[in-house]
């Protein structure tokens, strides 16, 4: 049986987009003694979900991920050329990589593509620890708690500079929680290649557009098929029945739509 600490940590890892603070409040209420031991779980969650933070004196957010970690619990951002400790203590930092020119070109091309396709997103381009590949990351969050839903799009691509091949995964996580709980978490693996950073980014955009179109078709099918079958059909009048007034209905005219006999 899993320990209480492991169980509580799993709650953090499974928190829906934009709802980590709600989960933490639940943990404080149910297992207050375990909150102090959750730092590793928070770190893992932030890195896996590509959490974003704003550095002091900057209006732009930066990514946190396993691909831009440094020693001592620090991270670095390729765009601002700074390292940071979560959202504080920012310092100048230039990644030590032989692929610096490719990183700069990808940053420029990916910036334009992200702006075109996502209303709100953050991205990063980072050389991996071995410097054998380049990680291209993107996260786009849309939170609408007033309408009881939150969503997150995450893209992870690894470019092999020796042959310009790219492997990647696109992940979408959406949670709808008005009078219930419906969560969709799906992913798509993709492969592509390109002769230049510009072409690679175009292929990435093409793959993401294709995945979004597939999701749109799936949602349409669910709405007209499975979800529709779960709902109680309206009467032929297309009006909801006011059950508290049911005794006063004239069956044929008011409910059936025909004339009372």
Backbone torsions as a table, in degrees:
resi	resn	phi	psi	omega
1	UNK	NA	137.2	-178.9
2	UNK	-67.2	147.1	178.3
3	UNK	-69.8	164.2	178.5
4	UNK	-61.7	-39.4	179.9
5	UNK	-62.4	-42.1	179.3
6	UNK	-67.0	-37.8	178.8
7	UNK	-65.3	-44.7	179.5
8	UNK	-65.2	-39.3	177.8
9	UNK	-61.7	-35.1	179.3
10	UNK	-66.4	-29.9	175.5
11	UNK	-63.0	-40.8	178.7
12	UNK	-63.4	-46.3	-176.4
13	UNK	-64.2	-28.6	-177.5
14	UNK	-96.9	9.3	-179.0
15	UNK	-61.6	131.7	178.3
16	UNK	-65.3	164.0	179.0
17	UNK	-55.6	132.0	175.3
18	UNK	73.9	8.0	-174.3
19	UNK	-124.4	18.2	-179.9
20	UNK	-62.2	-40.7	-178.8
21	UNK	-62.5	-35.8	177.2
22	UNK	-64.9	-41.1	179.0
23	UNK	-64.1	-41.4	179.8
24	UNK	-62.5	-40.8	178.2
25	UNK	-62.3	-39.0	177.1
26	UNK	-64.0	-40.8	179.5
27	UNK	-64.4	-41.7	179.1
28	UNK	-60.3	-35.9	-178.9
29	UNK	-76.4	-36.9	-173.7
30	UNK	-93.4	-35.1	-177.1
31	UNK	-142.6	66.2	-174.3
32	UNK	-58.9	-31.2	-177.7
33	UNK	-70.9	-16.5	-176.9
34	UNK	-90.3	-10.7	-174.9
35	UNK	-60.9	-37.7	-176.3
36	UNK	-65.7	-21.7	-176.6
37	UNK	-94.7	8.6	-172.4
38	UNK	-92.8	1.1	-177.4
39	UNK	-55.2	-45.8	177.0
40	UNK	-61.4	-35.6	179.1
41	UNK	-67.7	-40.6	177.3
42	UNK	-63.1	-42.5	179.8
43	UNK	-60.9	-46.5	-180.0
44	UNK	-64.1	-42.1	179.2
45	UNK	-61.3	-48.2	-178.2
46	UNK	-61.3	-39.5	-179.0
47	UNK	-72.5	-39.7	-179.1
48	UNK	-73.5	-32.7	-177.1
49	UNK	-91.7	1.8	-178.0
50	UNK	53.8	52.5	178.1
51	UNK	-60.8	152.1	-178.8
52	UNK	-119.1	146.0	177.3
53	UNK	-137.2	154.2	175.2
54	UNK	-101.5	129.7	179.1
55	UNK	-80.5	153.6	178.5
56	UNK	-56.0	131.0	178.5
57	UNK	81.3	7.2	-179.1
58	UNK	-124.3	143.3	177.0
59	UNK	-94.2	-9.5	-178.2
60	UNK	-99.1	139.7	178.6
61	UNK	-83.9	155.0	177.5
62	UNK	-123.0	156.8	-176.6
63	UNK	-87.0	147.9	168.2
64	UNK	-114.6	126.5	179.2
65	UNK	-157.1	171.3	176.2
66	UNK	-72.3	-13.7	-177.0
67	UNK	-86.4	-15.3	179.7
68	UNK	-124.1	35.4	176.6
69	UNK	-84.1	151.3	173.2
70	UNK	-127.5	173.9	177.6
71	UNK	-67.3	155.3	175.8
72	UNK	76.1	22.1	177.5
73	UNK	74.1	23.0	-179.9
74	UNK	-104.2	163.8	177.5
75	UNK	-131.9	165.4	176.1
76	UNK	-132.4	154.8	-179.8
77	UNK	-120.4	124.0	-177.1
78	UNK	-71.3	-28.3	-175.6
79	UNK	-73.8	-50.6	-178.5
80	UNK	-85.3	-10.1	-177.6
81	UNK	58.3	45.7	179.5
82	UNK	-131.5	151.6	169.2
83	UNK	-107.5	156.5	-175.6
84	UNK	-154.3	161.1	178.6
85	UNK	-113.4	98.0	-166.6
86	UNK	51.4	-107.2	-177.9
87	UNK	-115.6	27.3	-176.6
88	UNK	-142.4	173.3	173.4
89	UNK	53.1	51.9	-179.7
90	UNK	-74.4	140.1	179.2
91	UNK	-138.4	155.7	176.2
92	UNK	-64.0	141.0	-179.8
93	UNK	-155.7	126.9	175.1
94	UNK	-115.5	118.2	-178.3
95	UNK	-59.3	139.8	177.4
96	UNK	-87.7	97.2	-177.3
97	UNK	-147.5	145.9	175.5
98	UNK	-82.8	-2.3	-178.8
99	UNK	-107.0	28.7	-175.3
100	UNK	-58.3	-40.2	-179.0
101	UNK	-65.1	-40.7	178.9
102	UNK	-66.2	-40.7	179.1
103	UNK	-59.8	-45.7	179.9
104	UNK	-63.1	-42.2	-179.6
105	UNK	-65.6	-41.5	179.1
106	UNK	-65.4	-39.7	177.7
107	UNK	-59.2	-43.6	-179.1
108	UNK	-66.2	-48.0	-178.0
109	UNK	-67.9	-41.9	-176.9
110	UNK	-70.6	-30.4	177.2
111	UNK	-61.0	-44.8	179.4
112	UNK	-65.3	-42.1	-178.6
113	UNK	-67.0	-41.4	180.0
114	UNK	-64.3	-40.8	178.9
115	UNK	-63.5	-36.7	-177.7
116	UNK	-72.3	-39.0	-169.8
117	UNK	-101.3	-17.6	-177.2
118	UNK	-126.5	128.8	179.6
119	UNK	-66.5	-28.6	179.4
120	UNK	-150.6	117.3	-177.9
121	UNK	-157.6	163.1	171.0
122	UNK	-132.4	149.0	-178.2
123	UNK	-141.8	166.0	176.6
124	UNK	-153.0	151.4	175.8
125	UNK	-127.9	118.6	-171.8
126	UNK	-134.1	135.5	170.2
127	UNK	-69.9	141.0	179.5
128	UNK	-75.5	169.8	-175.7
129	UNK	-56.1	-40.0	-178.2
130	UNK	-81.4	-8.7	-177.1
131	UNK	62.9	18.2	179.2
132	UNK	-89.8	-13.7	179.9
133	UNK	-148.3	170.1	-179.8
134	UNK	-124.6	127.7	179.5
135	UNK	-92.9	130.1	176.3
136	UNK	-115.7	116.9	-173.8
137	UNK	-121.7	145.7	175.0
138	UNK	-144.5	140.3	173.9
139	UNK	-136.0	134.8	176.7
140	UNK	-130.7	121.5	-178.8
141	UNK	-111.5	143.2	173.7
142	UNK	-137.6	110.6	-178.6
143	UNK	-111.3	130.3	178.7
144	UNK	-138.6	65.1	-176.7
145	UNK	-61.5	-27.3	178.4
146	UNK	-66.4	-22.7	175.7
147	UNK	-106.3	11.1	174.1
148	UNK	64.4	38.7	172.7
149	UNK	-151.0	151.3	176.1
150	UNK	-142.1	151.3	-179.5
151	UNK	-149.1	156.7	179.5
152	UNK	-144.4	135.6	173.9
153	UNK	-113.7	128.2	177.6
154	UNK	-128.1	133.4	176.8
155	UNK	-123.5	135.0	177.9
156	UNK	-131.5	121.7	179.5
157	UNK	-129.7	138.9	176.2
158	UNK	-116.7	118.5	-179.1
159	UNK	-99.6	128.3	173.1
160	UNK	-93.4	106.7	-175.7
161	UNK	-66.1	-16.7	-178.2
162	UNK	-72.6	-29.6	-179.5
163	UNK	-134.2	6.7	178.4
164	UNK	59.2	27.3	175.1
165	UNK	-88.5	149.0	-177.4
166	UNK	-131.6	132.0	169.8
167	UNK	-118.7	143.3	-176.1
168	UNK	-155.6	170.1	176.7
169	UNK	-137.8	131.9	175.3
170	UNK	-109.0	129.3	-178.8
171	UNK	-123.4	137.2	177.6
172	UNK	-128.0	131.0	-178.9
173	UNK	-134.3	116.9	-178.2
174	UNK	-128.9	135.5	-179.8
175	UNK	-125.5	126.3	177.0
176	UNK	-120.3	126.7	-169.3
177	UNK	-137.8	31.6	174.5
178	UNK	-83.8	117.9	180.0
179	UNK	54.5	35.1	179.5
180	UNK	158.5	-166.7	-178.1
181	UNK	-140.5	116.4	173.6
182	UNK	-130.0	123.8	-178.8
183	UNK	-131.0	131.9	175.6
184	UNK	-115.8	123.7	175.9
185	UNK	-130.1	116.1	-176.0
186	UNK	-140.8	162.1	179.2
187	UNK	-148.2	160.8	-179.0
188	UNK	-140.3	125.5	175.9
189	UNK	-89.3	138.6	-177.8
190	UNK	-135.1	155.4	174.7
191	UNK	-137.1	144.8	-178.9
192	UNK	-162.8	178.0	175.7
193	UNK	-155.5	164.7	179.1
194	UNK	-161.9	154.0	-176.7
195	UNK	-84.4	-10.0	-177.9
196	UNK	-153.1	162.6	176.7
197	UNK	-55.3	-41.1	178.8
198	UNK	-60.2	-44.0	-178.8
199	UNK	-69.4	-37.1	177.7
200	UNK	-60.8	-44.6	-180.0
201	UNK	-65.8	-36.8	176.6
202	UNK	-63.5	-39.8	178.3
203	UNK	-67.0	-36.9	176.0
204	UNK	-62.3	-47.0	179.4
205	UNK	-60.3	-39.5	179.8
206	UNK	-64.1	-43.1	179.9
207	UNK	-65.4	-39.1	-179.2
208	UNK	-70.8	-38.8	176.2
209	UNK	-61.5	-41.2	-179.7
210	UNK	-63.8	-41.7	179.3
211	UNK	-65.9	-41.7	178.6
212	UNK	-63.1	-41.1	178.0
213	UNK	-62.7	-38.7	177.7
214	UNK	-64.7	-39.5	177.1
215	UNK	-64.1	-41.9	179.2
216	UNK	-59.7	-43.1	178.6
217	UNK	-64.9	-39.5	-179.6
218	UNK	-65.0	-41.3	179.1
219	UNK	-63.9	-39.5	179.8
220	UNK	-63.9	-41.5	179.1
221	UNK	-64.6	-41.9	179.5
222	UNK	-64.8	-42.5	-177.4
223	UNK	-64.2	-39.8	-176.9
224	UNK	-88.8	-14.6	-177.2
225	UNK	-114.3	-90.2	-172.6
226	UNK	-59.8	-50.5	-177.9
227	UNK	-64.7	-38.8	-179.8
228	UNK	-64.4	-35.5	178.8
229	UNK	-68.3	-22.5	179.2
230	UNK	-80.0	-21.4	-175.5
231	UNK	-87.4	145.5	173.2
232	UNK	-71.4	128.6	-178.3
233	UNK	-71.1	145.0	175.1
234	UNK	-72.5	157.0	173.5
235	UNK	-62.5	172.4	-178.2
236	UNK	-64.5	-18.2	177.1
237	UNK	-75.3	-10.2	-177.6
238	UNK	64.4	20.8	178.1
239	UNK	-116.4	145.4	176.9
240	UNK	-68.7	144.2	177.1
241	UNK	-78.3	128.0	174.9
242	UNK	-88.1	94.8	-169.5
243	UNK	-63.4	-29.6	179.8
244	UNK	-68.5	-15.2	178.8
245	UNK	-108.1	12.8	-170.8
246	UNK	-59.5	-32.2	-178.5
247	UNK	-67.2	-22.7	-177.4
248	UNK	-94.0	-3.2	179.4
249	UNK	-71.5	143.9	166.4
250	UNK	-93.2	110.9	-166.0
251	UNK	-47.8	-51.1	-176.0
252	UNK	-69.8	-45.6	-171.8
253	UNK	-80.7	-46.8	-172.1
254	UNK	-83.6	-30.8	-178.7
255	UNK	-104.5	-46.6	-175.3
256	UNK	-82.8	-15.6	178.3
257	UNK	86.4	-3.2	179.5
258	UNK	-101.6	-169.4	-179.5
259	UNK	-88.8	141.7	176.3
260	UNK	-68.8	143.1	-178.7
261	UNK	-115.4	NA	NA
